[in-house]
C-alpha cells in the first residue's frame, strides 16, 4: 500500500480571472451574466448556490432553492421544473454503470429515472425523457422525519430505493453535541410506483451521508460516509449484501476518520475499485473550504493499494465534490467551490488519470 505525501498547507483561491485576448469579448459577456466560459475544460457558474448536482446523460441535473434545473455541459439552463422541491438528487445508473470502466460502453438512454428527497419529508421518483423533458413525478415514500440522500438501483427482481431518516439533531456541529440517529432504510418495488419497506441497512448516532450503491454479479455494495459531527472527521465505509438487500455485512472502513472525507463515487475498475473524495486532509478542520479532490485505489476485496492520490483536476482547491464521471478517456468533475460562502458551481474535464 502506498500513501502519497500530502503537503500540509492550505491554499486559498485566487478568484482573479485571466482571459485570453482572443476570447475576451465572449468571456466578458459570460462573466456579466455570472458565468465563466471555459470551452476546453468545463464551465463556472459564480455564486450559483445549488444544493446537489449529478450527471444525467449529456446534461446535468441540479437544484437551486430546491427547484430542479437541467443544464447542458456548457452551463446553460435548458429546463426548469416549477413546483419541484429537491435538495438531494440521485440518478439511477444504466446497465453500463455496473460494469468495470475499462469494459463499459456508453449508450444513449430513452429515458432517465431520478430519485430525490426534500425538506417536506418526501422521497420522489422523477422520470425524464432523453431530452430531459418531464414525464412523471410521483411521491414514492413519505417519512415522519427528514430523509436525505436517496439512492435508486435496478436489480434482478425489480428496484431498490434507500433514504436516510434522521431522528433528533440534524448535522450536529460540535464534537460534544448530541447527534441525531441516522437510519438508512431500504425499499423494494416491481414497478417504480409501489414501494414496500424491506429492512434497515444501518443505524448509527453519527452522520451517515453521501451514500451510493453498486450491484455487481448478484452482490450489492453500499458505500457511505460516517461522520463524527458536521464538517468534522469522517470515515468512508462499504457494506455488502448477497441476498438482494435483506441482510448486510458489518461496515468495512475504506478511509479512516482522520479528515473530513466527502465521498463522490466508488466505481469498479479492471483492477479493483477506485474511490473519489473531496477531503481537507492537507488542512484538517477547514472542511469544504480547505478540501481538494483525491482518489484511492483498492483490490476487488477492498484492500488498499494506493490512498489519497491528489487528482490533477483543474481548480482543485476549496472543493465540495458532487460527482465524477469517466467517459471516452475523459474524467468529468461536478463540484462546488467555497461551498459555505460563494458556492460557485463548476464542471471540469481532463484526461483519465
Phi and psi in degrees as a GROMACS rama.xvg file:
@    title "Ramachandran Plot"
@    xaxis  label "Phi"
@    yaxis  label "Psi"
@TYPE xy
-120.038  131.474  UNK-2
-114.935  119.132  UNK-3
-68.4795  145.478  UNK-4
-66.6983  133.949  UNK-5
-110.144  126.254  UNK-6
-70.2627  119.96  UNK-7
-79.941  69.0863  UNK-8
-150.724  133.453  UNK-9
-96.2013  129.145  UNK-10
-111.937  126.927  UNK-11
-88.7852  150.863  UNK-12
-73.9896  131.921  UNK-13
-93.231  111.145  UNK-14
-92.4032  7.01273  UNK-15
-69.4177  136.064  UNK-16
-101.062  132.636  UNK-17
-105.208  117.101  UNK-18
-113.468  124.368  UNK-19
-58.0297  144.085  UNK-20
-59.3009  -36.5696  UNK-21
-65.2497  -23.3773  UNK-22
-113.408  19.3471  UNK-23
-66.8509  -36.0635  UNK-24
-68.0791  -47.2571  UNK-25
-62.5451  -46.3512  UNK-26
-64.8175  -38.0046  UNK-27
-63.2741  -43.5258  UNK-28
-62.6418  -40.0142  UNK-29
-66.0936  -43.1014  UNK-30
-66.4035  -32.1184  UNK-31
-59.5352  -33.7566  UNK-32
-90.7538  9.2772  UNK-33
80.5467  21.5215  UNK-34
-132.656  135.459  UNK-35
-106.852  126.023  UNK-36
-90.2506  124.249  UNK-37
-139.616  77.7866  UNK-38
-61.2916  -23.7395  UNK-39
-82.147  -29.2996  UNK-40
-138.154  18.0832  UNK-41
131.154  -151.81  UNK-42
-143.682  165.061  UNK-43
-132.549  125.55  UNK-44
-110.3  105.077  UNK-45
-70.7371  136.167  UNK-46
48.6354  48.5046  UNK-47
-78.731  -33.5754  UNK-48
56.7533  49.5615  UNK-49
-89.8091  158.169  UNK-50
-93.2198  -31.9425  UNK-51
-158.19  166.67  UNK-52
-162.42  141.734  UNK-53
-143.349  153.439  UNK-54
-74.3412  143.019  UNK-55
-141.986  95.8011  UNK-56
62.2026  -129.72  UNK-57
-98.1532  29.0739  UNK-58
-129.488  -179.888  UNK-59
-128.434  133.871  UNK-60
-107.72  132.435  UNK-61
-148.155  178.828  UNK-62
-140.712  139.368  UNK-63
-127.677  125.435  UNK-64
52.8747  37.629  UNK-65
69.2424  4.92659  UNK-66
-93.3133  128.704  UNK-67
-73.1812  133.366  UNK-68
-129.165  147.85  UNK-69
-114.346  126.869  UNK-70
-114.801  152.674  UNK-71
-85.9907  179.277  UNK-72
-78.2119  3.89942  UNK-73
-103.591  3.73276  UNK-74
87.2411  6.32194  UNK-75
-84.4195  135.33  UNK-76
-75.2069  127.303  UNK-77
-113.788  -19.7315  UNK-78
-145.828  149.598  UNK-79
-144.064  124.086  UNK-80
-101.316  100.387  UNK-81
-64.1252  140.372  UNK-82
89.4466  -10.8629  UNK-83
-77.92  150.68  UNK-84
-129.82  106.53  UNK-85
-140.641  124.193  UNK-86
-112.382  -26.3376  UNK-87
-129.154  127.747  UNK-88
-127.5  141.292  UNK-89
-141.951  130.506  UNK-90
-102.542  123.907  UNK-91
-66.5241  130.407  UNK-92
-67.5671  148.556  UNK-93
-83.9269  -178.397  UNK-94
-59.1428  -33.166  UNK-95
-63.2334  -24.3682  UNK-96
-71.0543  -11.2101  UNK-97
-98.501  6.28479  UNK-98
-109.18  156.135  UNK-99
-56.0001  145.329  UNK-100
-57.7852  -33.6065  UNK-101
-69.8785  -18.5905  UNK-102
-109.708  -16.8539  UNK-103
-72.7898  150.735  UNK-104
-125.189  137.12  UNK-105
-85.016  126.713  UNK-106
-128.161  147.132  UNK-107
-72.5229  133.973  UNK-108
-91.1335  148.207  UNK-109
-74.5203  -28.9844  UNK-110
-156.507  168.099  UNK-111
-129.394  146.021  UNK-112
-119.2  130.113  UNK-113
-125.665  137.418  UNK-114
-105.174  137.219  UNK-115
-144.587  153.541  UNK-116
-131.318  165.633  UNK-117
-147.275  -178.916  UNK-118
-81.4782  2.80458  UNK-119
-93.0478  12.6827  UNK-120
63.9851  35.2534  UNK-121
-117.125  143.044  UNK-122
-117.178  122.765  UNK-123
-107.346  158.454  UNK-124
-115.122  119.97  UNK-125
-112.823  132.933  UNK-126
-116.878  131.994  UNK-127
-125.51  150.156  UNK-128
-72.8222  173.741  UNK-129
-64.0542  -20.6886  UNK-130
-94.6158  13.9445  UNK-131
65.7894  30.6158  UNK-132
-91.4457  145.777  UNK-133
-71.5557  126.425  UNK-134
-104.043  -43.9671  UNK-135
-161.184  150.443  UNK-136
-146.88  108.975  UNK-137
-127.852  144.957  UNK-138
-74.8023  124.041  UNK-139
-92.0158  -44.5828  UNK-140
-142.536  136.864  UNK-141
-115.166  147.492  UNK-142
-129.336  161.386  UNK-143
-76.9668  -25.7496  UNK-144
-127.597  175.138  UNK-145
-59.554  135.319  UNK-146
-126.305  124.457  UNK-147
-116.177  173.177  UNK-148
50.0746  61.8099  UNK-149
-68.2954  151.844  UNK-150
-133.141  138.882  UNK-151
-131.932  126.544  UNK-152
-142.439  143.333  UNK-153
-95.2871  134.217  UNK-154
-124.586  -174.391  UNK-155
-59.8362  -38.7567  UNK-156
-109.523  24.2803  UNK-157
140.93  -136.498  UNK-158
-133.849  147.953  UNK-159
-117.885  138.385  UNK-160
-128.69  133.497  UNK-161
-121.856  154.653  UNK-162
-145.036  166.487  UNK-163
-115.553  107.206  UNK-164
-83.2669  143.012  UNK-165
-120.131  118.767  UNK-166
-109.497  109.37  UNK-167
108.686  -150.401  UNK-168
-64.0107  129.503  UNK-169
-97.1745  127.25  UNK-170
53.7707  54.1904  UNK-171
-51.9175  123.741  UNK-172
-87.8694  -4.91536  UNK-173
-124.258  140.424  UNK-174
-63.6746  -19.1684  UNK-175
-98.3895  -0.447649  UNK-176
-81.8214  169.231  UNK-177
-93.2459  109.458  UNK-178
-80.2563  150.349  UNK-179
-73.1595  168.756  UNK-180
-93.9775  120.39  UNK-181
-100.479  124.537  UNK-182
-127.299  122.016  UNK-183
-89.9677  111.508  UNK-184
-100.12  145.329  UNK-185
-119.379  132.795  UNK-186
-125.479  155.305  UNK-187
-126.511  145.997  UNK-188
-145.519  147.608  UNK-189
-90.2678  -20.7521  UNK-190
-135.337  8.03733  UNK-191
67.5254  8.40342  UNK-192
-114.864  -52.3088  UNK-193
-99.4516  120.64  UNK-194
-116.376  136.628  UNK-195
-120.792  130.009  UNK-196
-63.6345  135.631  UNK-197
-106.785  -59.8475  UNK-198
-167.922  172.184  UNK-199
-98.1544  127.431  UNK-200
-72.5804  -45.8501  UNK-201
-159.956  148.651  UNK-202
-139.953  128.296  UNK-203
-145.744  153.122  UNK-204
-88.6108  53.383  UNK-205
-145.559  160.38  UNK-206
-71.8311  117.563  UNK-207
-107.784  111.996  UNK-208
-140.647  168.673  UNK-209
56.5999  39.7423  UNK-210
-72.4088  156.474  UNK-211
-153.209  151.9  UNK-212
-127.857  138.052  UNK-213
-121.912  141.905  UNK-214
-120.085  112.993  UNK-215
-135.986  123.971  UNK-216
51.1118  43.5643  UNK-217
83.2135  0.119247  UNK-218
-114.383  134.458  UNK-219
-95.1636  134.643  UNK-220
-118.743  118.743  UNK-221
-106.073  114.384  UNK-222
-103.155  142.136  UNK-223
-163.356  164.038  UNK-224
-98.1652  134.774  UNK-225
-117.67  110.336  UNK-226
-109.655  136.347  UNK-227
-68.2293  -41.4248  UNK-228
-159.392  163.841  UNK-229
-58.2932  126.886  UNK-230
66.5964  13.9344  UNK-231
-98.9976  -171.139  UNK-232
-58.8851  141.012  UNK-233
-145.725  148.073  UNK-234
-105.755  155.015  UNK-235
-105.78  130.694  UNK-236
-129.25  164.705  UNK-237
-136.33  142.954  UNK-238
-127.322  152.524  UNK-239
-126.238  149.023  UNK-240
-137.075  130.295  UNK-241
-106.968  6.61419  UNK-242
-127.559  43.2971  UNK-243
61.0309  27.0076  UNK-244
99.9141  -0.187653  UNK-245
-69.9921  -39.4185  UNK-246
-131.273  153.496  UNK-247
-135.647  149.1  UNK-248
-70.7597  167.935  UNK-249
-69.5452  152.671  UNK-250
-62.2361  137.195  UNK-251
-108.237  129.361  UNK-252
-79.7905  123.833  UNK-253
-94.2962  -38.2155  UNK-254
-133.155  132.738  UNK-255
-75.551  167.552  UNK-256
-86.9636  64.4962  UNK-257
-104.475  -0.452072  UNK-258
-159.758  173.039  UNK-259
-83.898  98.2232  UNK-260
-100.016  113.772  UNK-261
-105.278  114.342  UNK-262
-78.402  137.647  UNK-263
-109.675  -41.0962  UNK-264
-164.139  153.596  UNK-265
-138.143  111.954  UNK-266
-118.714  149.058  UNK-267
-71.2451  138.788  UNK-268
-123.003  176.683  UNK-269
-64.6903  -24.5487  UNK-270
-108.19  -4.08233  UNK-271
156.145  -116.182  UNK-272
-137.297  149.589  UNK-273
-126.738  126.655  UNK-274
-106.742  131.509  UNK-275
-111.539  131.173  UNK-276
-134.847  157.141  UNK-277
-104.264  133.344  UNK-278
-145.269  144.823  UNK-279
-94.3247  31.636  UNK-280
-53.3351  -37.2517  UNK-281
-76.5899  -14.985  UNK-282
-153.559  71.7429  UNK-283
-56.7902  134.247  UNK-284
106.013  -16.2086  UNK-285
-84.0052  -14.5511  UNK-286
52.5437  -136.801  UNK-287
-56.368  -37.7756  UNK-288
-67.2379  -22.156  UNK-289
-115.863  16.4255  UNK-290
-92.4103  151.887  UNK-291
-129.806  169.323  UNK-292
-90.986  131.925  UNK-293
-129.914  156.307  UNK-294
-124.52  155.23  UNK-295
-133.308  137.45  UNK-296
-109.69  143.643  UNK-297
-136.406  159.475  UNK-298
-73.9594  177.346  UNK-299
-58.0416  -29.6483  UNK-300
-94.2023  12.2623  UNK-301
67.4414  29.3928  UNK-302
-84.5975  135.519  UNK-303
-67.5327  136.576  UNK-304
-107.329  -47.4624  UNK-305
-152.39  127.624  UNK-306
-116.807  148.122  UNK-307
52.8816  54.6248  UNK-308
-87.8525  118.175  UNK-309
-69.1437  128.612  UNK-310
-68.7246  150.417  UNK-311
-85.2595  12.4293  UNK-312
-52.8388  133.964  UNK-313
-61.1888  147.482  UNK-314
59.122  43.8416  UNK-315
-86.1094  63.0009  UNK-316
-145.961  143.337  UNK-317
54.7589  52.7131  UNK-318
-105.914  133.695  UNK-319
-115.003  102.353  UNK-320
-82.2611  127.095  UNK-321
-91.5633  -50.4747  UNK-322
-159.714  153.693  UNK-323
-127.083  134.161  UNK-324
-130.733  136.836  UNK-325
-112.016  131.166  UNK-326
-156.437  128.307  UNK-327
52.6389  43.6693  UNK-328
76.4182  10.3127  UNK-329
-120.111  149.516  UNK-330
-109.462  136.316  UNK-331
-122.054  128.504  UNK-332
-117.225  127.59  UNK-333
-106.489  127.48  UNK-334
-158.753  160.883  UNK-335
-99.0629  144.498  UNK-336
-110.741  133.162  UNK-337
51.9775  57.3791  UNK-338
-55.4421  -36.3139  UNK-339
-83.8575  -8.45955  UNK-340
-126.337  -88.4524  UNK-341
-67.875  -37.9734  UNK-342
51.3698  54.2683  UNK-343
-69.0018  150.37  UNK-344
-113.994  125.485  UNK-345
-128.848  145.891  UNK-346
-117.276  129.796  UNK-347
-130.391  142.983  UNK-348
-126.48  149.256  UNK-349
-159.804  169.433  UNK-350
-65.929  149.921  UNK-351
-57.8483  146.321  UNK-352
